[in-house]
Amino acid sequence: MRRDLRFAAPIAFFALPVQAEVTPDALWSHWQSGEGALTATGEAAPAEGDALRIADATVGIGTLSAEIGEMTLSPDGEGTRIALPDTWVVESGELTAAITAPGATIWASGDPNAPTYHIEAPTLAAPIVGTGQPMSVAIDELSGALASDRLDLSAASLAVAGEATEGLSAFSAMRNDLSVELDGPLDAIADLVQGLSTPDLTLTVEADSSTQSLTPRDDVAPTVTITSGETRDSVRVVEGVATLEQSLAEVQVAADGPEVPLPDASATAETVALRLEIPAEVSDEPSPAELELDVNGLTVSEQVWQLFDPAAELPREPADLRLALSGQILRRSPTELSPERLALDELTLTALGTTLTGSGAILFQEAGGDRPYGRPVGSLSFVLTGAMGLLDQLDALGTISTGNLVGMRMGLGFFTTEGEGPDELRTDVSIGPQGGVNLNGNRVLTLP
């Protein structure tokens, strides 16, 4: 899937006409102006031919500042080749990364007042400090190009790892045949994360396959590994609304460790899709928000089935989940989202011959005291079909003890009432303005 930009990019990237030759002197002057995608400071001195050698060089890209040390700008065709040292340091806020990238070069071409930078790095590795957890990044076969309003990169692989600490679990993630495209200003993503006013932009990240794992600090908990085939992540901002989308194919979630009794304790899904729409900017005014989640073709491994259905008596059709929420929220800070209204537009879960559906809406009254959001008022309704038939099957199989089955039936009887159809159970939840929670018309608790 990954497009190789190493040869195509210098010719076709951005389709920008060559207005003049980008000489080393012109490029250095452009960097000094501070008006382009890259800025730089340092001491320039003539080198062999028309080249420039820059000592004590510092290069800025958006919110990043790179302490390069010494680099050389040399004429190369209609552009300038930027030769970098094998190591340099990048800083952004409290984050610091010591980059090691032997053989990395950048070729600047196009408009001398707005050059396009074509990047090549056979390997790039960087430990990162300042995140509260020791982390490292490794990239193979990085190539592509960037300009002031666009970025297009590809890599054979990207790996990120975090070490375990006293308060955090170890993790690792890898994506193969990766491509990254940004249509918009390079510093716009940082503005979006901080909840600042952001111009329209689109960021898309695609990969042919991915693997990520989490090893909890608790020695008793298993290591969880998620693998998938093609993945696609995108962030789109249009007129102050940010839409985040993720789609994964051929997803597998597996647990492993001494405490896991099965060699293959895993579940798979054909596709997983997530869509989130929120306000792009921090504001005191509520804005529309939406969340959609679809999980299709969910199954568990045969060894998991054998634990409770060795005779293959239960329905084994893959499970499906559809969840859709909408409402109004306040984005009070870059990370704080407070709901004012939340609607359960759709909930549909089918599994083991049963179907669960739900709908309803909740209004959050004005927050007060230490509450980040107001007291909820509204109602939700759920309908479950096929549950009693499933319990009858489990009883016949002997998978679950009679005592536990009795407890399950009593629990269903407490939380549900009979519905209109056969083997249909219904649950209605209502929350009053004074915090009273009613379950099927009966008061069960009062919210503080």
Buried (B, 14 or more C-beta within 10 A) or exposed (E): EBEEBBEEBBEEBBEBEEEEEBBBBBBBEBBEEEEBBBBBBBEBEEBEEEBBBBEEBBBBBBBBBBBBBBBBBBBBEBBBBBBBBEBBBBBBEEBBBBBBBEEBBBBBBBBBBBBBBBBBBBBBBBBBEEEEBBBBBBBBBBBBBBBBBBBBBBBBBBBBBBBBEEEBBBBBBBBBBBBBBBBBBBBBBBBBEEBBEBEBBBBBBBBBBBBBBBBBEEEEBBBBBBBBBBBBBBBBBEEEBBBBBBBBBBBBBBBBBEEBEBEEBBBBBBBBBBBBBBBBBBEEEBBEBBBBBBBBBBBBBEEBBEEEBEEEEBBBEBBBBBBBBBBBBBBBEEEEBBBBBBBBBBBBBBBBBBBBBBBBBBBBBEBEEEEEBBBBBBBBBBBBBBBBBBBEBBBEBEBBEEEEBEEBBEEBEEBBEEBEEEBBBBBBBBBBEEBEBBBBEEEEEEEE
